[in-house]
């Protein structure tokens, strides 16, 4: 097995992992939307959606979903070397399936956009040639099957990932030329047809306005306005399609013609992004541009909400509040929850590595108070994030309701104690660190005192909140924990607001004073006489460290100010804020506050970055040794 290794920087490895998780989650959300749209189109295929546009889009949606699945199963899994023995044993037919679906799917996707652009430029609205168009739509997939299936394929090991390649390089060059020509045809046809359509519509509409504005009837005027609105929607869709086609075209021409020796890991990093964009944007285009699809989708969400409301009222007739939310809010809410879960999972993986690093070197590299305080802060951040998902999001979604309702009092006590206790610890951590920095002292001998102050807010929250009684109230189809005694609620929120004021003032003022003091000291030092070489290097290293801390400080202050504004508005200015809207915003802020420390340490703490990189490289070397042994064993078996 061929093996090539290229050293990638740390930031590329982190970005690659985050992008893959984001693409996977975005694909899941788009697939849910696709399933609903498929059901809608199929249910009304003989009435509302009998035209060629929706028939062609129906086939295109199926191909888009297959292409996205093929990318994850045929490229991402081998590149991550999961199920490696199975992949190597079946590398020939797995490679055949991957390349046939990849290029066959691309042919069908390009043909779908091209045929739809021809239909629009010719103003064909009747399904006379629908079967002919569908044959042309699927023809490229058949050609890819005939051309690519007979070849032999194998996996090559490059940068600790498996990538499928064909055995015949001569056929590969010829096929890549064919793909480039096909892309040229697709992009020229799509852009040219849509440009002609746009120009003709604008000229026609302007002419009608100038000649018939005074004589047209009100009903005709309304019909023209509706047609113009529909055409404007199609123009926006056309612009996005053309933009995606041009980006895909530029990537194909560059990677398959100009730079055929592009590193495979970089190639597939870019290809994965483009493939998912191309394979999922049809779902969102139909949602935002197609009025019949939008209406049907909105109706289904409304029916779902009404069923949830009826079920909720049958469980509890008390404290039921219901507001009508638009479809975009429901979609954004679901989308945000999936993204927040992904961010939390990835951040937890980074946290686990950082905890291991801090604990292993706690008596050497990380014995200072900064890392001791951060260690406690990390544990509290992770606890707060888990508390958010387990005790807020799950009840709000009505999952495991039989468990939550029977234990609503003590579950509510835990939720509030961890929420506000965790917030006190988070704010105290940032405040204490800012005091340490502004006074330019390490305070190593006061580490335990600072940790006691750091955790005092959590202790106070436990004593204040655990003895209270709590209940779940139903609002907008979800259940949210609330105080039974409202007399305690208002003074407690006032106390929280005062605490937030103290935290944000201390953090911002301390960091601002530190920044100004450092800049003045640096300015005065630059006016002095020249220093020795060793002193110059030390000053330069200190300046670099201070610059990193300044960047970290700006991010911390921005997050603190954002959180402060939300707390003051929701707990003081608008205490009657709808709970679903409140928790939609709170969930985002809580996850940001509970995870950004992981990335701050990784990006701005040089000892953490070095240790993190060493562990990733060590893991890569272990995987490389394991793959070599499997490869040798596979070659022996083939003999």
PyMOL commands that set and color helices and strands:
alter all, ss='L'
color gray80, all
select helices_A, chain A and resi 10-43+52-80+84-89+91-122+127-148+169-212+218-258+264-289+291-315+327-360+369-396+401-406+408-438+444-465+486-526+533-573+579-604+606-638
alter helices_A, ss='H'
color red, helices_A
select strands_A, chain A and resi 3-4+153-158+161-166+470-475+478-483
alter strands_A, ss='S'
color yellow, strands_A
deselect
rebuild
show_as cartoon
